[in-house]
Amino acid sequence: MGNILVSAYVLLTVKTGKEYDVVDEIKKRVPMNKIRDISIVYGMFDIVIAVDAHSLGDLERIVLEIRKIPYVSSTTTLVSAKT
């Protein structure tokens, strides 16, 4: 994917038992070239998504689409610093 300007991690909390359903829905709604990795995890958050976007506006559209998914309780977005 050319000209990635924004990398971020989107941390989700979802309804218990719905993690796999939410992952499946994310894969339907968010272009796979925008998702670097998606994992179900244990702890404070349930799903972690590594996202590559062209701009902050592009990232915002991705996060807003994820928030529309049933069973997503909350999201926390961490924009990655360049290293």
N, C-alpha and C positions, 0 to 999 in steps of 0.2 A: 504494500500500500504506500503510495508516494506522499511525501510532504506531511508526515505526521507532526503536528505541532503540540498536541496535548495528549499525554498519557495519564491515566487515572485508574484508581481502584475503587470500585463501587461495592460497598459492604451492605448486605441485605439481611434483615430479620424477616422470617416468614412464619406462617402458621405451622405449628408442629405437624410433621407428617406430610407436608406439601412441598418439601424441598425439590424432589425430582420433577413434580408437576411444574413448578416455577422455572426450573432450569429448561425444561422442554419448551415452555412458553417464551422464554427469553430467546431461545434459538430460532423461534418462529418470527419474533417481532424485531429483533436487532440483527442487522446484516453481519454475517459471520466474519467479514473482513474488518469489522470494528472491534471484535472480541479477540483478544490475544489469548486469554485463558478464562475458564469458568470452573469453579470448584465448590463442592459442598464441603463445609468445614464444621468443626465442633468448637463451641465456646460461646462468646458473646454474640457472634454473628453466625448466620446459617449458610450464606453463599457469598463468595468473593469473585468478582468479575474484574479482570484486567482489560481495560478499554483503551483503544487508540483512536483518537479523533483528529479531525482537521483543524478544529477551533474550539473555543469554549462554547460557542453557540451549538456546534455539532455535538459536543459532550452533553450539553443541556437537553437537547432533543432525545438523546439516547436515555438519559436518566429519567426524563419525564415519561418516556414510553415504558420503561421498566416499572415505574411507580403505578402505572395503570393496571398492571397484572394482578388478578385476584390472588389473595393470600399474601401479598407483599405487605408487611406491617410497617417497615421503615427502611430508609436507605441512608447511608453515610458515604459521601464521595470524597476521596483523597486524591487531589491533583498531584501528580508526581513532579518533583524538581528534577531538572536536568543535572546529570552527574558527569 
